Structures are given as C-alpha cells and as structure tokens.
C-alpha cells in the first residue's frame, strides 16, 4: 500500500504538470500493469513475474517494451532535462533485459 500511495502521489504531480503544459492527462491508470512493471524493474525473475501476474508472456513483453520505448523518448531529452534523461536511460536498460529485449 505504501508503494501504491507513492505512485498515486507521483501520478498526481505528473498530471498537474501535464495540465500546466496543456497536455490532457491519461484518465485512468492500470495499477496491475504498473505493479508488474515495478516488480520487473526491481529485479524480479521472469517466471515469478508471469506466475504472479497470471498474464500472458506476450502481453507482458509488449507492455514492458512500450514502457521502455517511452523511457527512451525521455532519455533523448539530454539537453532540456539531463537528470530525467539519465534516470530514464538507466530505467530503460533495466526494463529491456531478457526476455523483453
């Protein structure tokens, strides 16, 4: 629950920043997908992730691949947001380990 509360707090800050920049925030967050991505980024083994989520492996690969694509877009903002770019690049590298790669 602590992790979920932190995630909601960050999501609120991000949506506020989006509104300030004229970007309409996503209407709904999929907490199950977010939890799966957090477990994977935290180093969970693939078999445990598949078993714990009961998701199809292809669905997990697609979701994590899309997350890494978004992270790589943020990683390209080296001049405008160097700290965020470094963090996103490191996160993308973690997410893109086998079998997602």
C-alpha positions as CSV (number, residue, x, y, z in Angstrom):
1,X,0.0,0.0,0.0
2,X,2.9,2.4,0.7
3,X,4.2,1.9,-2.9
4,X,0.7,2.4,-4.3
5,X,0.4,5.6,-2.3
6,X,3.7,6.9,-3.5
7,X,2.8,6.0,-7.1
8,X,-0.5,7.9,-6.8
9,X,1.3,10.9,-5.4
10,X,3.7,10.9,-8.3
11,X,0.9,10.4,-10.8
12,X,-0.9,13.4,-9.3
13,X,2.3,15.5,-9.7
14,X,2.7,14.4,-13.3
15,X,-0.9,15.0,-14.2
16,X,-0.7,18.5,-12.6
17,X,2.4,19.2,-14.7
18,X,0.7,17.9,-17.8
19,X,-2.3,20.3,-17.2
20,X,0.1,23.2,-16.8
21,X,1.6,22.4,-20.2
22,X,-1.7,22.0,-21.9
23,X,-1.5,18.2,-22.1
24,X,-4.5,16.2,-21.1
25,X,-3.5,13.6,-18.6
26,X,-4.4,9.9,-19.0
27,X,-7.8,9.3,-17.5
28,X,-7.1,6.0,-15.9
29,X,-4.0,4.2,-14.5
30,X,-3.7,0.5,-14.7
31,X,-2.3,-0.3,-11.2
32,X,-1.8,-4.0,-12.1
33,X,0.3,-3.1,-15.1
34,X,2.2,-0.6,-13.0
35,X,2.9,-3.1,-10.3
36,X,4.1,-5.7,-12.8
37,X,6.5,-3.1,-14.3
38,X,7.7,-2.1,-10.9
39,X,8.4,-5.7,-9.9
40,X,10.2,-6.3,-13.2
41,X,12.3,-3.2,-12.8
42,X,13.0,-4.2,-9.3
43,X,14.7,-7.3,-10.5
44,X,12.0,-10.0,-10.2
45,X,12.7,-13.1,-12.3
46,X,10.6,-13.6,-15.4
47,X,9.0,-16.9,-14.3
48,X,7.9,-15.3,-11.0
49,X,6.5,-12.2,-12.8
50,X,4.5,-14.4,-15.2
51,X,3.2,-16.5,-12.3
52,X,2.5,-13.6,-10.1
53,X,0.6,-11.6,-12.7
54,X,-1.1,-14.6,-14.4
55,X,-0.7,-12.5,-17.6
56,X,0.3,-14.0,-20.9
57,X,4.0,-13.7,-21.6
58,X,3.4,-11.9,-24.9
59,X,1.3,-9.3,-23.2
60,X,4.0,-8.7,-20.6
61,X,6.7,-8.3,-23.2
62,X,4.5,-5.8,-25.2
63,X,3.7,-3.8,-22.1
64,X,7.3,-3.7,-20.9
65,X,8.6,-2.9,-24.5
66,X,6.2,0.0,-24.7
67,X,7.3,1.3,-21.3
68,X,10.9,1.1,-22.4
69,X,10.1,3.0,-25.6
70,X,8.6,5.8,-23.5
71,X,11.6,5.8,-21.3
72,X,13.9,6.0,-24.3
73,X,12.0,9.1,-25.5
74,X,12.6,10.7,-22.2
75,X,16.2,9.6,-22.3
76,X,16.6,11.6,-25.5
77,X,15.9,14.9,-23.6
78,X,19.6,15.2,-22.5
79,X,19.8,18.9,-23.1
80,X,16.5,20.0,-21.8
81,X,16.2,17.6,-18.8
82,X,19.6,15.9,-18.2
83,X,18.7,14.3,-14.8
84,X,15.5,12.9,-16.1
85,X,17.2,11.7,-19.2
86,X,19.8,9.8,-17.2
87,X,17.3,8.2,-15.0
88,X,15.1,7.2,-17.9
89,X,18.0,5.7,-19.8
90,X,19.0,3.7,-16.7
91,X,15.4,2.5,-16.2
92,X,15.1,1.5,-19.9
93,X,18.2,-0.6,-19.6
94,X,16.8,-2.4,-16.6
95,X,13.4,-3.0,-18.3
96,X,14.9,-4.2,-21.5
97,X,16.6,-7.2,-20.1
98,X,15.9,-10.7,-21.4
99,X,13.3,-11.9,-22.4
100,X,11.9,-8.5,-23.0
101,X,14.8,-7.5,-25.2
